Amino acid sequence: MNKIENIDALVLAGGKSSRMNFLDKALLKYDKNKTFLEKITQELDDFENLMVSINKNQNFLIPRGTIITDTIENAGPIEGIYQGLINTKSDFIFVTTCDMPNITKEFINFILQFISHDYDAVIIKDGKGKTYPLFGIYNKSALSTIERSIMDKNYRLQELLSELNVKYINLSNTTFDCQKLLRSIDTQEELKFNSIFMGNKPFVAICGAKNSGKTLLIEELLKHFNDAGFKVATIKFDSDYNLDELDEELNRYKKSGAKGSLLFSKNSYILLKDRVNNNFFQYLNYFKDFDIILLEDFKHEPFPKIEILKESISLTPSCNPTNLLFYVSDSNKILEDKSLKSINLKDTISIFKEILKISNL
């Protein structure tokens, strides 16, 4: 493919990362093979010229491109954008940050369609009206306004945009999932979630009200995954289930003082160990050789989830909306609501295909 020559790319990597214990986000692991910066650089490989903006206190190697350094301390990303526009030989720069590693080349190419000398900037706006000034295109025509803002010590990007001639790209009528693509990884918990869901072993929680059909849906999805050749595991938490009753002999060992017991036969095994903490993520180590893990319930946790809204049970969402992927329902009211992303509960093949698409399987 021909390199993009009329616009340079800029990755902002100079933040303090205070909520990430001051770790350089650019060097965080996206998966076992790539750092955040390596993943983003890979998505930007069509650009002829790439710049990485850092602050004076940082010092690390970059996969390719040129390092530019802030000259004003504590000015934030506006200083990085300013330095990018000063250092570019093109009229435009495409800007992204090192803490949004889920961006894709397809998404970037979509934004580049709107490049124009008629605007100082081209900025994304999601379906809820939120704007993303750190993902878009900036024109050199914006330089004087940015310089004035920095001299006035007004570093707020939203106020800068109000003074620029901006083209806003509304994603509400597109198929792009901006919640996923533009997710900023700012904390250790968000990093843990991202490394599991976006890494090599994606997992999805099937949740909903009691008796909404979670187990039935998982059973149908398992059939589709198996037919397609995927190796799938399931995880379920039941606070009332007594694992000590699972095998009488193992329970006898436990009562006698064993902290762990293994029972195995020719084709399977059961491992019982005392649970020493409440960290769910430790159990994922048991599923390293699976393609995807389906969780049943976990509706209060911030995991990627599908919520069942069943007409005979409840049409009121009861799950933590954080990282909701979509609803499944048998209600026309839900399915016809354009403000909700939903799939018919009976159409399990479409649910299966959407999971494949979201999890990059």
QUIBEL-V197786 format. One record per run of one state. SS is the DSSP state (~ for helix, > for strand, _ for the rest). FROM is the first residue (numbers start at 1). TO is the last residue. If there is no record, write none. Layout:
BEGIN
SS:FROM:TO
SS:FROM:TO
END
This chain:
BEGIN
_:1:3
>:4:4
_:5:7
>:8:12
_:13:17
~:18:20
_:21:24
~:25:27
_:28:28
>:29:29
_:30:34
>:35:35
~:36:43
_:44:46
>:47:47
_:48:49
>:50:54
_:55:65
>:66:69
_:70:76
~:77:87
_:88:91
>:92:97
_:98:104
~:105:112
_:113:120
>:121:125
_:126:130
>:131:139
~:140:151
_:152:156
~:157:163
_:164:165
>:166:170
~:171:173
_:174:177
~:178:181
_:182:187
~:188:197
_:198:201
>:202:208
_:209:213
~:214:227
_:228:231
>:232:236
_:237:242
~:243:245
_:246:247
~:248:255
_:256:259
>:260:264
_:265:268
>:269:273
_:274:279
~:280:287
_:288:291
>:292:296
_:297:304
>:305:310
_:311:313
>:314:314
_:315:323
>:324:329
_:330:331
~:332:335
_:336:341
>:342:344
_:345:347
~:348:359
_:360:361
END
